[in-house]
Amino acid sequence: MKQDIHDVIIIGGGPAGCNAAIVLARSRRSVLIIDEGKQRNLRSQGMHNYLTRDGVLPTDYIAMAHKELNSYKIPILQARAIKARMLATHGFEVIDNQGNKHLCRRLLMATGVTDKIPDIPGMKELWGCGVYHCPFCDGWECHKQPIGLYARDYNGYGMAQALQHLSGDVILFTDGRQYLKPNQKAHLKALGIKVVAQKVKELAIENKKLLGVVLENGELVPLASMFVEHGHIVNDDLLKQLGCNCTNKGAAITNRQQRTSIPGLYVAGDAAFDIHFVIVAAAEGAKAAVAIHNDLLKTDNLEYA
Ligand SMILES: Cc1cc2nc3c(=O)[nH]c(=O)nc-3n(C[C@H](O)[C@H](O)[C@H](O)COP(=O)(O)OP(=O)(O)OC[C@H]3O[C@@H](n4cnc5c(N)ncnc54)[C@H](O)[C@@H]3O)c2cc1C
């Protein structure tokens, strides 16, 4: 039996993938979204920096997106794509974790990143609701309150300044590490930022609310919120399989139309190299969709060019 060849397969159904899908469907492209459903910000208590959507729960945002995708009859396959390869016929084959094979002419990767959450008891529990990674996303809600910054594997110097600008009451926890240079220490001191070098034992939590940080010696440092500078991992398995050019941190290198080094492969959202915002991911999805549609138009009309 001949298998359907989608114009586009989109791997990842976050803001980048969903927005690309709507632009493509409105240009009458056949689209399949393959999505595992683990959008990065699902634990957030409200989305920010997206005009008209301030404070919206990410789960509500995704539900709204699905409703709109549904009205264009865009299929969403809830699965994990585990293999992708380029075909000699200038398309791609994608295999999901249920063993199904899917074919497409163009492939958009919108797989996002996975945050590295510090292995300190309490961090995972409060991730997105007391423990945050981005001052732009969650700093406003914490302003004028005592804020902690946990930076064990990074020196935290830059983020400490950003938080101080918001709160005026910041403590940097280095958890036993000594990354700060003497001039950075002096600068933080002048800004009124306290640096605690002792090892951190755990977060103190009551009724799912952060009370503070417990140090190894048992001392409790009261805090209203905790930011972490701990990094993330790009969800790049499939990008690696396809041989896509990436930065040394794993983000795909694209041109301004989200095109990668592999012909026919596009990347949008956090998995590409740019600011990690929902609105940016959605915009990159839209840009990729326009480029893919134009690319297909060009291919289909080649003989008259
Ligand atoms: C706690 C928290 C709060 C945040 N708050 C804000 C905020 O207030 N404002 C803001 O602008 N940004 C915020 N962000 C950042 C925001 O979440 C990201 O910028 C945005 O989600 C990126 O969208 P994306 O589509 O690239 O990736 P994602 O939303 O992460 O979606 C990627 C999707 O791809 C799926 N996927 C990955 N690999 C595969 C695979 N192999 N097969 C199938 N599916 C796959 C994932 O399961 C997921 O569903 C926050 C992030 C966190 C962690």
The ligand as an SDF file (V2000), in Angstrom:
LIG
                    3D

 53 58  0  0  0  0  0  0  0  0999 V2000
    9.0470   27.2400   34.3810 C   0  0  0  0  0  0  0  0  0  0  0  0
    9.1290   27.9820   33.0830 C   0  0  0  0  0  0  0  0  0  0  0  0
    8.4280   29.1520   32.9260 C   0  0  0  0  0  0  0  0  0  0  0  0
    8.4850   29.8490   31.7260 C   0  0  0  0  0  0  0  0  0  0  0  0
    7.7710   31.0070   31.6030 N   0  0  0  0  0  0  0  0  0  0  0  0
    7.7940   31.6780   30.4480 C   0  0  0  0  0  0  0  0  0  0  0  0
    7.0590   32.9040   30.3230 C   0  0  0  0  0  0  0  0  0  0  0  0
    6.4300   33.3670   31.2710 O   0  0  0  0  0  0  0  0  0  0  0  0
    7.0960   33.5530   29.1320 N   0  0  0  0  0  0  0  0  0  0  0  0
    7.8230   33.0640   28.0700 C   0  0  0  0  0  0  0  0  0  0  0  0
    7.8030   33.6940   27.0110 O   0  0  0  0  0  0  0  0  0  0  0  0
    8.5220   31.9080   28.1620 N   0  0  0  0  0  0  0  0  0  0  0  0
    8.5240   31.2150   29.3130 C   0  0  0  0  0  0  0  0  0  0  0  0
    9.2550   30.0510   29.4340 N   0  0  0  0  0  0  0  0  0  0  0  0
   10.0010   29.5630   28.2490 C   0  0  0  0  0  0  0  0  0  0  0  0
    9.0450   28.8240   27.2930 C   0  0  0  0  0  0  0  0  0  0  0  0
    8.5190   27.7110   27.9640 O   0  0  0  0  0  0  0  0  0  0  0  0
    9.7670   28.3640   26.0250 C   0  0  0  0  0  0  0  0  0  0  0  0
   10.4580   29.4390   25.4270 O   0  0  0  0  0  0  0  0  0  0  0  0
    8.7640   27.7930   25.0070 C   0  0  0  0  0  0  0  0  0  0  0  0
    8.0150   26.7470   25.5860 O   0  0  0  0  0  0  0  0  0  0  0  0
    9.4850   27.2790   23.7750 C   0  0  0  0  0  0  0  0  0  0  0  0
    8.5710   26.7140   22.8860 O   0  0  0  0  0  0  0  0  0  0  0  0
    8.9880   25.5020   21.9430 P   0  0  0  0  0  0  0  0  0  0  0  0
    7.7990   25.2600   21.0780 O   0  0  0  0  0  0  0  0  0  0  0  0
   10.2850   25.7730   21.3080 O   0  0  0  0  0  0  0  0  0  0  0  0
    9.2670   24.2750   22.9320 O   0  0  0  0  0  0  0  0  0  0  0  0
    8.3170   23.5550   23.9930 P   0  0  0  0  0  0  0  0  0  0  0  0
    7.2070   24.4290   24.4270 O   0  0  0  0  0  0  0  0  0  0  0  0
    9.2060   23.0270   25.0590 O   0  0  0  0  0  0  0  0  0  0  0  0
    7.6780   22.3500   23.1590 O   0  0  0  0  0  0  0  0  0  0  0  0
    8.4870   21.3170   22.6400 C   0  0  0  0  0  0  0  0  0  0  0  0
    7.5930   20.0990   22.4410 C   0  0  0  0  0  0  0  0  0  0  0  0
    8.2980   19.1140   21.6960 O   0  0  0  0  0  0  0  0  0  0  0  0
    8.0690   17.8520   22.2760 C   0  0  0  0  0  0  0  0  0  0  0  0
    9.1600   16.9510   21.8830 N   0  0  0  0  0  0  0  0  0  0  0  0
   10.4830   17.0490   22.1540 C   0  0  0  0  0  0  0  0  0  0  0  0
   11.1540   16.0400   21.5750 N   0  0  0  0  0  0  0  0  0  0  0  0
   10.2270   15.2970   20.9170 C   0  0  0  0  0  0  0  0  0  0  0  0
   10.2900   14.1140   20.1210 C   0  0  0  0  0  0  0  0  0  0  0  0
   11.4540   13.5030   19.8540 N   0  0  0  0  0  0  0  0  0  0  0  0
    9.1280   13.6090   19.6140 N   0  0  0  0  0  0  0  0  0  0  0  0
    7.9380   14.2170   19.8630 C   0  0  0  0  0  0  0  0  0  0  0  0
    7.8210   15.3370   20.6010 N   0  0  0  0  0  0  0  0  0  0  0  0
    8.9530   15.8730   21.1190 C   0  0  0  0  0  0  0  0  0  0  0  0
    8.0250   18.1400   23.7730 C   0  0  0  0  0  0  0  0  0  0  0  0
    7.4200   17.0750   24.4870 O   0  0  0  0  0  0  0  0  0  0  0  0
    7.1940   19.4350   23.7620 C   0  0  0  0  0  0  0  0  0  0  0  0
    5.8200   19.1590   23.7830 O   0  0  0  0  0  0  0  0  0  0  0  0
    9.2570   29.3500   30.6420 C   0  0  0  0  0  0  0  0  0  0  0  0
    9.9750   28.1610   30.8050 C   0  0  0  0  0  0  0  0  0  0  0  0
    9.9280   27.4890   32.0170 C   0  0  0  0  0  0  0  0  0  0  0  0
   10.7390   26.2380   32.1920 C   0  0  0  0  0  0  0  0  0  0  0  0
  1  2  1  0
  2  3  1  0
  2 52  2  0
  3  4  2  0
  4  5  1  0
  4 50  1  0
  5  6  2  0
  6  7  1  0
  6 13  1  0
  7  8  2  0
  7  9  1  0
  9 10  1  0
 10 11  2  0
 10 12  1  0
 12 13  2  0
 13 14  1  0
 14 15  1  0
 14 50  1  0
 15 16  1  0
 16 17  1  0
 16 18  1  0
 18 19  1  0
 18 20  1  0
 20 21  1  0
 20 22  1  0
 22 23  1  0
 23 24  1  0
 24 25  2  0
 24 26  1  0
 24 27  1  0
 27 28  1  0
 28 29  2  0
 28 30  1  0
 28 31  1  0
 31 32  1  0
 32 33  1  0
 33 34  1  0
 33 48  1  0
 34 35  1  0
 35 36  1  0
 35 46  1  0
 36 37  1  0
 36 45  1  0
 37 38  2  0
 38 39  1  0
 39 40  1  0
 39 45  2  0
 40 41  1  0
 40 42  2  0
 42 43  1  0
 43 44  2  0
 44 45  1  0
 46 47  1  0
 46 48  1  0
 48 49  1  0
 50 51  2  0
 51 52  1  0
 52 53  1  0
M  END
$$$$
